[in-house]
Amino acid sequence: MKRCYPWLICVVAMLMLAISNGMTMTGITAFDPSLLDEFGWSRGQLKFRDMFNLLLAAALSPFVGALIDRIGVRTLALFGSVLLAVLYAAYSQVQSIAHVYLIHVGFAAVVVSSGLSVAVIMVSEWFQTRRGTALGIALVGSSVGGMLVPKVIVALLPAHGWRESFLLMAVIPVALFFICLLLVRRPGAFGAQPWGAGQASATCRPGVASSLPDLSYRQALRTRTFWALSLVAITTFWGIMSLSSHLILHMKDLGFSGKQAADGMFLLFGLGMVGKFLFGFLADVTTPKKVFISNVALMAVGAVIIALQQPGLLWTGLVVMGLGWGGLYAILQLQIVEAFGLSAAGKILGTISLMDATSAGLGIWLTAVMFDHYGNYRIAFIVIAVLVVIGLLASLLVRDERRLAFAGEANMQPVPGPGLQRR
C-alpha cells in the first residue's frame, strides 16, 4: 500500500482540482444562460464576478506558500471543500448581482485553498523522480472538471431548474471532504518515502541532476526565467480562461444548442486532459523546454483558428487549443519546480499565480465588455490570439537557472596555487 501511495495522492489531487476548478471557474459557466435569462444582466455585469473572484484569489495567492508551511496541504484542502459546498448552497438563493459577487469572494478562498499551488506541492512532496508524469496525472483534474461539470449541470437544469441544480451540485464537494480527510498525508507523517527517494532524477530525464541547489525566492526573482514564465502564464491564462468562460455563450450565439455547447467544453478540456498526461510523460523522457515551447505553439495556432470566427473551424480550434493548453498547464508547473527547486516553490508558484489569476480575471471581464460593445466576440478573440503569440516568444527565453547558478558558483571557487598544491 505504501509503495503505491504516491500515485494515490496524484489521484486525490486530480479530484481536488476537478471539483474546485470545475465548480468555481469553468464548469459553472453552464449556469450563465439561465442566470442571464432570469435576471436580465449584461454579460459584462455577470462576468465581473469572475474577475472579482480571480483578482481576490490572486491577492491571496502569495500567502498560500506560507499557509502550506504552517498548516499543511491537508487542512487547506479540507477547508476548501467545506466552503465550496456552503457557497453552492448559497448560490441557489441569490436574488441580485451583489449576492453573486459576495459568493465569488468565497470562491476565491476555495481556489487558493484547494487549487493549483496546493495540488502541485502535495504531489511534489511525494515524488523525487517521475515528477513530470505525476504532475501530469494530477493536473488532469482541471480538465476533468471542465469536461464533466458542464455536462452534469446541463443534464440537471431541464428537470430541476438552476436553483435546485446548485443545491444538488453541493453534494460533490462534501464527498471531496471525506476523501481528503481519509487519504491526504505527507510522506513523513505517513511513515513512507517519496517515489524515487535516493535515486538521481537523471535516471528519468537526462541532464537533470537532483543534487543541484535550490534557488531562494529572491534569487528566483532576479532571473530571466522567472519573468519569462510569468509572461507565458499571464498571456496563456488570459487566453484559455477567457475562451472557456465565454465558450458556451459564444457557441449559442453561433447557433449551437446548449448540449452542443457543453460538448464544446468537453472537447476543449478533454483534449486538455490528454495533453496533460501526454506531455507530462514526454517531459520525463525528453527535454522539458522543447515540450514547453511546443505546448505554447499549439495554443497559438488554436487561438488563431478560433479568432477566425468560422463555425466549421471552431471544433478544430478547440482541439488544437485544448491539447496545447493541457500540456502547458502541466509543464509550466514542472518548469517552475525544475528551474528553481522545491525550497521556495510555494512562494514562487504563489507569485506567478498572483499574476496569471489577475490576467485571467481581467481577460474574462474585458472579453464580456468587448462583446457588449461590439455585439460579438471577434475583437476579443483576436486579442487572445495576439497575447498567446507573445507568450510563445517569451517561452523561448526559459533556461535552467539552477544549473546556471551552480556553474556560476563553481567558476567563482579559487584555484589552488602551487604552494597549496605542494601541501
C-alpha positions in Angstrom: 0.0 0.0 0.0 2.7 2.5 1.0 4.6 1.7 -2.2 1.6 2.8 -4.3 0.6 5.7 -2.1 2.3 8.5 -4.1 0.2 7.6 -7.1 -2.9 7.6 -4.9 -2.1 11.1 -3.9 -1.9 12.0 -7.6 -5.5 10.8 -8.0 -6.7 12.7 -4.9 -5.0 15.9 -6.3 -6.7 15.3 -9.6 -10.1 15.0 -8.0 -9.5 18.1 -5.9 -8.6 20.2 -9.0 -11.6 18.8 -10.9 -14.0 19.9 -8.3 -12.5 23.2 -7.2 -11.7 24.5 -10.6 -14.7 23.0 -12.4 -17.2 24.3 -9.9 -15.8 27.8 -9.4 -14.3 28.8 -12.7 -15.0 26.7 -15.8 -18.0 24.3 -15.4 -20.1 26.9 -13.6 -20.4 28.8 -16.8 -23.1 26.3 -17.8 -25.4 28.2 -15.4 -24.7 31.5 -17.3 -27.6 31.4 -19.8 -30.1 30.6 -17.0 -28.8 33.5 -14.9 -28.9 35.9 -17.8 -32.4 34.9 -18.7 -33.6 35.1 -15.1 -32.2 38.5 -14.2 -31.5 40.3 -17.5 -27.9 41.3 -16.6 -25.4 42.2 -19.3 -22.5 39.8 -19.9 -20.2 42.4 -18.5 -22.1 42.6 -15.3 -22.2 38.8 -14.9 -18.6 38.2 -15.9 -17.4 40.9 -13.5 -17.9 38.2 -10.8 -15.2 36.0 -12.4 -12.7 38.9 -12.5 -13.6 39.7 -8.9 -13.1 36.1 -8.0 -9.8 35.7 -9.7 -8.3 39.1 -8.6 -9.1 38.3 -5.0 -7.6 34.8 -5.5 -4.6 36.5 -7.0 -4.2 38.7 -4.0 -4.3 35.7 -1.7 -2.0 33.5 -3.7 1.3 34.8 -2.4 0.3 33.8 1.1 -0.5 30.2 0.1 3.1 29.1 0.4 3.3 30.3 4.0 0.0 28.7 4.8 1.2 25.4 3.3 4.3 25.5 5.5 2.3 26.5 8.6 -0.8 24.3 8.4 -0.2 21.8 5.5 -2.0 21.0 2.3 -4.4 18.6 4.1 -6.0 21.3 6.2 -6.3 23.7 3.3 -8.0 21.0 1.1 -10.5 20.2 3.9 -11.3 23.8 4.4 -11.8 24.5 0.7 -14.1 21.5 0.1 -16.5 22.5 3.0 -16.5 26.1 1.9 -17.4 25.2 -1.7 -20.4 23.1 -0.6 -21.7 26.0 1.5 -21.2 28.5 -1.3 -23.1 26.4 -3.8 -26.0 26.1 -1.4 -25.9 29.9 -1.1 -25.9 30.3 -4.9 -29.3 28.6 -5.1 -30.7 31.6 -3.1 -29.3 34.6 -5.0 -31.6 37.4 -5.7 -29.3 40.1 -7.1 -25.9 40.6 -8.7 -24.5 41.7 -5.4 -25.3 38.3 -3.9 -23.3 36.7 -6.8 -20.3 38.9 -6.2 -20.3 38.1 -2.5 -20.4 34.3 -3.2 -17.4 34.7 -5.6 -15.4 36.3 -2.8 -15.8 32.9 -1.1 -14.9 31.1 -4.4 -11.5 33.0 -4.3 -10.8 31.3 -1.0 -11.7 27.9 -2.5 -9.4 28.5 -5.4 -6.4 29.2 -3.3 -7.1 26.5 -0.6 -8.0 23.7 -2.9 -6.4 24.8 -6.2 -3.2 24.7 -8.2 -0.5 25.6 -5.8 -1.8 23.2 -3.1 -2.1 20.4 -5.6 1.4 20.9 -7.1 3.1 21.0 -3.6 1.0 18.0 -2.5 2.2 15.9 -5.4 5.8 17.2 -5.5 6.3 16.2 -1.9 5.6 12.6 -2.8 7.9 12.4 -5.9 11.6 12.8 -6.4 11.6 11.1 -9.7 8.8 10.8 -12.3 7.6 14.2 -11.2 6.5 15.2 -14.7 4.3 12.2 -15.1 2.9 12.6 -11.5 2.0 16.3 -12.1 0.6 15.4 -15.5 -1.8 13.0 -13.8 -2.8 15.4 -11.0 -3.3 18.4 -13.3 -5.6 16.4 -15.5 -8.1 17.3 -12.8 -8.8 20.8 -14.1 -9.6 19.3 -17.5 -11.8 16.7 -15.9 -13.7 19.4 -14.2 -14.1 21.5 -17.4 -15.3 18.3 -19.2 -17.7 16.9 -16.7 -19.1 19.7 -14.6 -20.9 21.5 -17.5 -22.3 18.1 -18.7 -23.7 17.4 -15.2 -25.2 20.9 -14.9 -26.7 20.8 -18.4 -28.3 17.4 -17.6 -29.7 18.7 -14.3 -31.2 22.0 -15.5 -34.2 20.8 -17.5 -35.6 18.7 -14.7 -34.6 20.8 -11.6 -34.0 24.4 -12.7 -30.9 26.4 -11.8 -31.7 26.9 -8.1 -32.2 23.2 -7.2 -29.3 22.2 -9.5 -27.0 24.4 -7.4 -28.2 22.5 -4.3 -27.7 19.1 -5.9 -24.2 20.1 -7.0 -23.2 21.0 -3.4 -23.1 17.3 -2.6 -19.9 16.9 -4.7 -17.5 18.9 -2.5 -18.9 17.2 0.6 -17.7 13.9 -0.9 -14.3 15.5 -1.6 -14.0 16.5 2.1 -14.2 12.9 3.2 -11.8 11.7 0.5 -9.2 14.3 1.7 -9.8 13.5 5.3 -9.1 9.8 4.8 -6.2 9.9 2.3 -4.2 13.2 2.2 -0.9 12.8 4.2 2.7 14.0 3.9 5.3 11.3 3.4 6.9 11.8 6.9 3.6 11.7 8.7 2.6 8.5 6.9 5.9 6.8 7.5 6.6 6.4 3.8 9.2 7.8 1.4 8.6 9.8 -1.8 8.7 7.9 -5.1 12.3 7.6 -6.2 13.8 8.6 -2.9 17.6 8.1 -3.0 17.6 7.9 -6.8 19.1 10.5 -9.1 16.4 12.2 -11.2 18.8 11.9 -14.1 17.6 8.3 -14.4 14.3 9.7 -15.6 15.4 12.8 -17.5 18.9 13.0 -19.0 20.8 16.1 -17.9 18.8 16.8 -14.7 20.7 16.4 -11.5 18.9 16.2 -8.2 21.9 17.5 -6.3 21.6 21.0 -7.8 21.0 23.5 -5.1 17.6 25.2 -4.9 17.3 28.9 -5.5 15.8 31.2 -2.9 12.8 33.3 -3.6 14.9 36.4 -4.0 17.3 34.6 -6.3 14.4 33.4 -8.5 13.1 36.9 -8.8 16.4 38.1 -10.3 16.3 35.5 -13.1 15.0 36.0 -16.6 13.3 32.6 -16.5 11.1 33.7 -13.6 9.8 36.7 -15.7 9.6 34.6 -18.9 7.5 32.0 -17.2 5.4 34.8 -15.7 4.7 36.3 -19.1 3.8 32.9 -20.5 1.4 32.4 -17.6 -0.1 35.9 -18.0 -0.8 35.6 -21.7 -2.0 32.0 -21.9 -4.2 32.2 -18.8 -5.9 35.3 -20.3 -6.5 33.2 -23.4 -7.7 29.9 -22.0 -9.8 31.4 -19.2 -11.5 34.0 -21.4 -12.2 31.3 -24.0 -13.6 28.7 -21.6 -15.6 31.2 -19.6 -17.4 32.5 -22.8 -17.4 29.3 -24.9 -20.9 28.2 -24.0 -22.4 31.7 -24.6 -20.3 32.0 -27.8 -21.4 28.7 -29.2 -25.1 29.5 -28.5 -24.5 32.8 -30.3 -23.2 30.9 -33.3 -26.4 28.8 -33.4 -25.3 25.7 -31.5 -27.6 24.1 -28.9 -26.9 24.0 -25.2 -25.9 20.4 -25.5 -23.5 21.1 -28.3 -22.0 24.0 -26.3 -21.4 21.6 -23.4 -19.8 19.2 -25.9 -17.5 22.1 -26.9 -16.4 22.4 -23.3 -16.0 18.7 -23.1 -13.8 18.7 -26.2 -11.7 21.6 -25.1 -11.0 20.2 -21.7 -10.9 16.6 -22.9 -8.0 17.3 -25.2 -6.5 19.3 -22.3 -6.6 16.1 -20.2 -4.9 14.2 -23.0 -2.3 16.9 -23.3 -1.5 17.0 -19.6 -0.8 13.3 -19.4 0.9 13.0 -22.8 3.2 16.0 -22.4 3.9 15.3 -18.8 5.1 11.8 -19.9 7.2 13.3 -22.7 8.8 15.8 -20.3 10.2 12.8 -18.4 11.8 11.2 -21.5 12.9 14.3 -23.5 13.8 17.9 -22.9 11.1 19.7 -20.9 11.8 23.0 -22.5 11.1 21.6 -26.0 7.8 20.2 -24.8 7.0 23.5 -23.1 7.6 25.6 -26.2 5.6 23.1 -28.3 2.6 23.5 -26.0 2.6 27.3 -26.3 2.9 27.0 -30.1 -0.1 24.7 -30.2 -2.1 27.2 -28.2 -1.1 30.0 -30.5 -2.3 28.0 -33.6 -5.6 27.1 -31.9 -6.2 30.7 -30.8 -5.7 32.0 -34.4 -8.1 29.4 -35.7 -10.8 30.3 -33.2 -10.3 34.0 -33.9 -11.4 33.4 -37.5 -15.0 33.1 -36.1 -15.9 30.3 -38.5 -18.4 27.8 -37.0 -17.0 25.0 -39.2 -13.4 25.6 -37.9 -14.4 26.0 -34.3 -14.0 22.3 -33.4 -10.6 22.2 -34.9 -9.5 25.3 -33.0 -10.8 23.7 -29.7 -8.9 20.5 -30.4 -5.6 22.3 -31.0 -6.0 24.9 -28.3 -7.1 22.3 -25.7 -4.2 19.9 -26.5 -1.7 22.7 -26.2 -3.2 24.2 -23.1 -3.3 20.8 -21.3 0.3 20.2 -21.9 1.3 23.7 -20.9 -0.7 23.6 -17.7 1.3 20.6 -16.5 4.7 21.6 -17.9 4.5 25.2 -16.7 4.3 23.9 -13.1 7.1 21.4 -13.8 9.3 24.1 -15.3 8.9 26.2 -12.1 9.9 23.3 -9.8 12.8 22.2 -12.1 14.2 25.7 -12.6 14.1 26.8 -9.0 13.7 23.7 -6.8 11.2 23.0 -4.1 12.6 25.1 -1.3 10.8 28.3 -2.4 8.3 26.6 -4.8 5.3 27.6 -2.7 6.2 31.3 -2.8 7.2 31.3 -6.5 4.0 29.5 -7.5 2.0 31.9 -5.4 3.6 34.9 -7.0 3.2 33.7 -10.6 -0.4 32.7 -9.7 -0.9 36.3 -8.5 0.0 37.5 -12.0 -1.8 34.8 -14.0 -5.0 35.0 -12.0 -5.1 38.8 -12.3 -4.6 38.4 -16.1 -7.3 35.7 -16.3 -9.8 37.7 -14.3 -9.3 40.8 -16.4 -9.4 38.7 -19.6 -12.8 37.2 -18.7 -14.4 40.5 -17.8 -12.9 42.5 -20.7 -13.9 39.9 -23.2 -17.5 40.3 -21.9 -17.2 44.1 -22.1 -15.9 43.9 -25.7 -18.9 41.6 -26.6 -21.3 44.2 -25.0 -19.6 47.0 -27.1 -19.3 45.2 -30.4 -22.1 42.7 -30.3 -19.8 39.7 -31.0 -16.5 38.2 -29.8 -14.4 38.9 -32.9 -12.1 41.6 -31.4 -11.9 39.8 -28.1 -10.7 36.6 -29.7 -8.2 38.5 -31.9 -6.7 39.9 -28.6 -6.5 36.4 -27.2 -4.6 35.2 -30.3 -2.1 38.1 -30.2 -1.4 37.6 -26.5 -0.7 33.8 -26.9 1.8 34.6 -29.7 3.5 36.9 -27.3 3.6 34.1 -24.8 5.2 31.9 -27.4 8.0 34.4 -27.9 8.5 34.6 -24.1 8.8 30.8 -23.8 12.0 30.8 -25.9 13.7 32.7 -23.0 13.3 30.0 -20.4 16.5 28.3 -19.2 17.8 26.0 -16.4 18.5 28.6 -13.7 19.7 26.1 -11.0 22.3 24.7 -13.3 23.4 28.2 -14.3 23.7 29.2 -10.6 25.6 26.1 -9.8 28.0 26.7 -12.7 28.5 30.3 -11.7 29.4 29.3 -8.1 31.8 26.7 -9.4 33.6 29.3 -11.6 34.0 31.6 -8.6 35.8 29.0 -6.5 39.5 29.9 -6.1 42.1 27.8 -7.9 44.8 26.4 -5.6 48.2 27.9 -6.1 51.4 25.9 -6.4 52.1 26.3 -2.7 48.8 24.9 -1.7 49.2 22.0 -4.2 52.5 21.0 -2.6 50.9 20.8 0.8 
